[in-house]
Amino acid sequence: MNYGLYLSANGISSSQHKMSVLANNLANVNTTGFKPSQVVLGERERAAERLGGGTDSKALLEQLGGGTRIGYSGLRMTQGSIERTELKTDLALMGKGFLSIESDTRGTNAFTRDGRLRFDGDGFLRHASSNRPVLDDTGGRIQLDPDQQLRFAGFGAGGELLDRDDLNRPFATVGLVDVDPLSIRSEGQNILSTEGRVNASAATEVIGGAVENSSADPVTGMVELIKLTREIEMNSRLIQYQDAMIGQAVTSLGRVV
């Protein structure tokens, strides 16, 4: 196989992967609590660049680079802006922690940055987008009876469900967890999950009556999208040039004299 074709095709594949991630980020610029993904390209492993003594054509090829690879693909945990809603069941997170919610799959932990919550007919506190129960700091569901819901005064800085009749004795405390960004995967409906370990987050602050906006930057995203489009066009053009060169070589070298 022509090595130049391989490098160009590899460049297109990497750029297309970045473009797919970027398109998802741009589609979620207005999604509450959304954390954009980022892709970092690295260099593929290659043979030693230094060769001693005489070298043949095969050995010279070993000095060529190996093209690009996906070095890292994961969430960019930048803080989104805080928007006041004044709804008692809304909360925003400041810091790198997540709100713990109930997982649909055994052996996984689910969480979100989307703090739009509500109480259902049975008094369970649920994540509004997915309808999953919100978990407390011990891993159990949070349930308030009708009287407690009337006395519910919003969330404290530590995630406490405050009782307006006695602010020093909250009904419960929402679970806040820290997660390794490399282990996170998206499940849709603004839900993230991991099969890895989660730890209680002590550095995450809760702001009641507010939500965190998406931290995806549409301007930077559009500029990056234009750059990726040009990269794909250039690599496609190189493939055309190399294909024409191969055809000319076959025609010329394969001619019977």
C-alpha positions as CSV (number, residue, x, y, z in Angstrom):
1,M,0.0,0.0,0.0
2,N,1.2,3.5,-0.8
3,Y,2.4,5.0,2.5
4,G,1.2,8.5,1.6
5,L,-2.3,7.2,1.0
6,Y,-2.2,5.6,4.5
7,L,-1.2,8.8,6.2
8,S,-3.8,10.9,4.4
9,A,-6.6,8.4,5.0
10,N,-5.5,8.3,8.7
11,G,-5.6,12.1,8.9
12,I,-9.2,12.1,7.4
13,S,-10.3,9.5,9.9
14,S,-8.9,11.5,12.9
15,S,-10.4,14.7,11.7
16,Q,-13.8,13.1,11.1
17,H,-13.8,11.8,14.7
18,K,-13.0,15.3,16.0
19,M,-15.7,16.7,13.8
20,S,-18.3,14.3,15.2
21,V,-17.4,15.3,18.8
22,L,-17.5,18.9,17.9
23,A,-20.9,18.6,16.2
24,N,-22.3,17.1,19.4
25,N,-20.8,20.0,21.5
26,L,-22.4,22.5,19.2
27,A,-25.8,20.7,19.3
28,N,-25.7,21.1,23.1
29,V,-24.8,24.7,23.6
30,N,-28.2,25.3,25.2
31,T,-28.3,22.1,27.2
32,T,-28.4,22.6,31.0
33,G,-25.2,21.4,32.7
34,F,-23.7,20.1,29.5
35,K,-19.9,19.4,29.6
36,P,-18.3,19.4,26.1
37,S,-16.0,16.7,25.0
38,Q,-12.6,17.3,23.7
39,V,-10.3,15.2,21.4
40,V,-6.5,15.5,21.5
41,L,-4.6,13.9,18.6
42,G,-1.2,12.3,19.2
43,E,1.5,10.8,17.0
44,R,1.4,7.1,16.2
45,E,4.3,5.1,17.3
46,R,7.1,4.9,14.7
47,A,10.4,3.1,14.4
48,A,13.7,4.6,15.5
49,E,14.6,7.7,13.4
50,R,18.3,7.2,13.6
51,L,19.7,4.5,11.4
52,G,23.4,3.7,11.3
53,G,25.4,2.7,8.2
54,G,24.0,2.1,4.8
55,T,20.2,1.8,4.4
56,D,18.0,0.3,1.8
57,S,14.6,1.7,0.7
58,K,12.8,-0.4,3.2
59,A,14.9,0.9,6.1
60,L,14.3,4.5,4.9
61,L,10.6,4.0,5.2
62,E,11.1,3.2,8.9
63,Q,12.1,6.9,9.4
64,L,8.7,8.1,8.3
65,G,6.1,9.2,10.9
66,G,3.2,7.0,11.7
67,G,0.5,9.6,11.3
68,T,-2.0,10.6,13.9
69,R,-4.0,8.8,16.5
70,I,-6.7,9.7,19.1
71,G,-4.5,10.5,22.1
72,Y,-7.3,11.5,24.4
73,S,-11.1,11.8,24.2
74,G,-13.1,12.9,27.2
75,L,-15.0,15.7,28.9
76,R,-13.7,19.2,29.4
77,M,-14.7,20.1,32.9
78,T,-15.0,23.8,32.5
79,Q,-17.4,25.6,34.8
80,G,-20.6,26.8,33.0
81,S,-22.3,30.1,33.9
82,I,-24.9,30.1,36.6
83,E,-28.5,31.2,35.7
84,R,-31.0,32.0,38.4
85,T,-34.4,30.3,38.1
86,E,-35.8,30.9,41.6
87,L,-37.3,27.4,41.6
88,K,-36.8,25.7,44.9
89,T,-36.2,22.3,43.3
90,D,-33.4,23.6,41.0
91,L,-29.8,23.5,41.9
92,A,-26.5,24.4,40.2
93,L,-23.1,22.9,41.0
94,M,-19.9,24.9,41.4
95,G,-16.8,22.8,41.1
96,K,-16.0,19.5,39.4
97,G,-18.4,17.2,41.2
98,F,-21.6,15.6,40.0
99,L,-25.1,15.0,41.3
100,S,-25.6,11.3,42.0
101,I,-28.7,9.7,40.6
102,E,-30.0,6.1,40.4
103,S,-28.4,3.9,37.7
104,D,-30.5,1.6,35.4
105,T,-27.6,-0.8,35.1
106,R,-26.1,-2.9,37.9
107,G,-22.4,-2.2,38.5
108,T,-22.5,1.3,37.2
109,N,-22.8,4.7,38.9
110,A,-24.9,7.4,37.2
111,F,-24.6,11.2,37.7
112,T,-25.3,14.5,36.1
113,R,-24.6,18.2,36.2
114,D,-28.2,19.0,35.2
115,G,-29.8,20.3,38.4
116,R,-33.4,20.6,37.2
117,L,-35.2,18.4,39.8
118,R,-38.8,17.8,40.8
119,F,-40.9,15.8,43.3
120,D,-43.1,13.0,41.9
121,G,-46.6,12.0,43.2
122,D,-45.0,9.7,45.8
123,G,-42.7,12.4,47.1
124,F,-39.5,11.1,45.5
125,L,-37.0,13.7,44.3
126,R,-36.3,13.0,40.6
127,H,-34.0,14.3,37.8
128,A,-36.5,16.0,35.5
129,S,-34.9,15.1,32.2
130,S,-34.5,11.4,32.8
131,N,-37.1,10.9,35.6
132,R,-34.5,8.9,37.6
133,P,-34.5,9.2,41.4
134,V,-31.9,11.5,42.9
135,L,-29.7,9.8,45.6
136,D,-28.7,11.1,48.9
137,D,-25.2,11.2,50.5
138,T,-25.7,7.6,51.7
139,G,-26.8,6.2,48.3
140,G,-30.6,6.0,49.1
141,R,-33.5,7.7,47.5
142,I,-34.8,11.0,48.7
143,Q,-38.5,11.1,49.7
144,L,-40.5,13.9,51.4
145,D,-44.1,13.6,52.5
146,P,-46.7,16.3,51.4
147,D,-46.1,18.3,54.6
148,Q,-42.3,18.2,54.2
149,Q,-42.7,19.3,50.6
150,L,-44.6,22.4,51.8
151,R,-41.9,23.1,54.3
152,F,-39.1,22.5,51.8
153,A,-37.1,25.8,51.5
154,G,-34.6,24.9,48.8
155,F,-31.0,23.6,48.8
156,G,-28.2,24.6,51.1
157,A,-24.6,25.1,50.0
158,G,-23.7,21.5,50.8
159,G,-26.8,20.1,49.0
160,E,-29.0,20.0,52.1
161,L,-32.8,19.9,51.6
162,L,-33.6,22.7,53.9
163,D,-36.6,22.7,56.3
164,R,-38.0,26.3,56.6
165,D,-39.2,25.5,60.1
166,D,-35.7,24.4,61.3
167,L,-32.9,25.3,58.9
168,N,-30.4,23.5,61.1
169,R,-32.1,20.1,60.6
170,P,-32.4,19.4,56.8
171,F,-34.6,16.6,55.5
172,A,-31.8,15.0,53.6
173,T,-28.6,15.9,51.6
174,V,-28.2,15.1,47.9
175,G,-25.2,12.9,47.0
176,L,-22.3,14.8,45.3
177,V,-19.5,12.7,43.8
178,D,-16.2,13.1,42.1
179,V,-15.5,11.0,39.1
180,D,-12.4,10.2,37.0
181,P,-13.2,12.1,33.6
182,L,-11.4,9.3,31.6
183,S,-14.0,6.7,32.8
184,I,-17.1,8.7,32.0
185,R,-19.5,7.8,29.2
186,S,-22.7,9.4,28.1
187,E,-26.1,7.7,28.3
188,G,-28.2,10.4,26.8
189,Q,-30.9,12.6,28.6
190,N,-28.0,14.5,30.2
191,I,-27.0,11.4,32.1
192,L,-23.4,10.2,32.5
193,S,-22.2,7.0,34.0
194,T,-19.0,5.1,34.9
195,E,-18.1,1.6,36.0
196,G,-15.2,3.0,37.9
197,R,-15.1,4.2,41.5
198,V,-16.8,7.4,42.6
199,N,-16.0,9.4,45.8
200,A,-17.9,11.8,47.8
201,S,-17.1,15.4,46.7
202,A,-16.3,17.8,49.4
203,A,-15.2,20.6,47.2
204,T,-18.4,21.0,45.2
205,E,-20.7,23.9,46.2
206,V,-24.5,23.8,45.6
207,I,-26.4,26.9,44.6
208,G,-30.1,26.6,45.1
209,G,-32.7,28.2,42.9
210,A,-30.3,28.2,39.9
211,V,-29.0,25.9,37.1
212,E,-25.6,25.7,35.4
213,N,-25.6,26.5,31.7
214,S,-23.7,24.6,29.1
215,S,-20.0,25.2,29.0
216,A,-19.7,24.6,25.3
217,D,-18.5,27.6,23.4
218,P,-20.2,28.0,20.0
219,V,-17.8,30.6,18.6
220,T,-14.7,28.5,19.3
221,G,-16.6,25.4,18.1
222,M,-17.4,27.0,14.7
223,V,-13.8,28.2,14.2
224,E,-12.6,24.6,15.0
225,L,-15.2,23.2,12.6
226,I,-13.9,25.3,9.7
227,K,-10.3,24.2,10.4
228,L,-11.3,20.5,10.5
229,T,-13.2,20.9,7.2
230,R,-10.1,22.4,5.6
231,E,-7.9,19.6,7.0
232,I,-10.2,16.9,5.5
233,E,-10.2,18.8,2.1
234,M,-6.4,18.9,2.1
235,N,-6.0,15.2,2.9
236,S,-8.6,14.3,0.3
237,R,-6.7,16.3,-2.3
238,L,-3.4,14.5,-1.3
239,I,-5.1,11.2,-1.8
240,Q,-6.2,12.3,-5.3
241,Y,-2.6,13.4,-6.1
242,Q,-1.1,10.2,-4.9
243,D,-3.7,8.1,-6.7
244,A,-2.8,9.9,-10.0
245,M,0.9,9.4,-9.3
246,I,0.4,5.7,-8.7
247,G,-1.6,5.4,-12.0
248,Q,1.2,7.2,-13.8
249,A,3.8,5.0,-12.3
250,V,1.9,1.8,-13.3
251,T,1.5,3.2,-16.8
252,S,5.1,4.2,-17.2
253,L,6.9,1.4,-15.4
254,G,4.6,-1.3,-16.6
255,R,4.9,-0.4,-20.3
256,V,6.4,-3.3,-22.4
257,V,9.4,-2.1,-24.4
